[in-house]
């Protein structure tokens, strides 16, 4: 399966991620032994990203020539352990061609469910489709939903699968009552979306989601409760209004 992963073969790469999720890897320990408090994985840096090297079987371990300790870990467990610190894994770095790297964003997909998150790399942009009725309905419903601070939007094109509209939800709190109210808000608004257009949501509080990161860096809210509620500034008596600056 590793040999089938080549540039542009996203289907083969997705199959590899699924195999990792269902199987185990042999993590190479730079310090300590498996299960000991001082155990520490090896590390590599490729194009500014960190990876922990590992091998895919006992046979590959023998071929690799690794003489220090190792530990066998399920793919899902190592994904849960590494992605929060933005570390990936590098499979069989000793192999001809240098093996295959799995960056932390894809470990996050393994940890949370491959079917729940879009396949990268993602192409992200401002939506080009005009949806005035949907945005008007969503804005109106958001204003009636106190949990919502602001809303953003992006057009997401996954490596595999259909493109979709993503709505970024910035909430004042993420308690069950707030989440339920926002779910109701989206349910009331989605009827204004044309048939066949997929719509998804992302939490703006999720510091690991690539869509959220893009939204924060590249967009402004199309609904902002605090900006909507702010009164217009009035000039002081006898003085002109303060100068404004465009950003």
Secondary structure as UniProt FT lines:
FT   HELIX           2..4
FT   TURN            7..8
FT   HELIX           10..22
FT   STRAND          24..31
FT   TURN            34..35
FT   TURN            37..38
FT   STRAND          40..41
FT   STRAND          44..46
FT   TURN            47..48
FT   STRAND          49..55
FT   HELIX           58..64
FT   STRAND          70..74
FT   HELIX           75..83
FT   TURN            84..86
FT   STRAND          87..91
FT   TURN            93..94
FT   TURN            96..97
FT   STRAND          100..102
FT   HELIX           104..112
FT   HELIX           114..116
FT   STRAND          123..125
FT   HELIX           132..143
FT   TURN            146..147
FT   STRAND          148..157
FT   STRAND          164..171
FT   HELIX           176..189
FT   HELIX           190..192
FT   TURN            195..196
FT   STRAND          199..203
FT   TURN            204..205
FT   TURN            207..208
FT   HELIX           210..218
FT   STRAND          223..224
FT   HELIX           225..229
FT   TURN            237..238
//
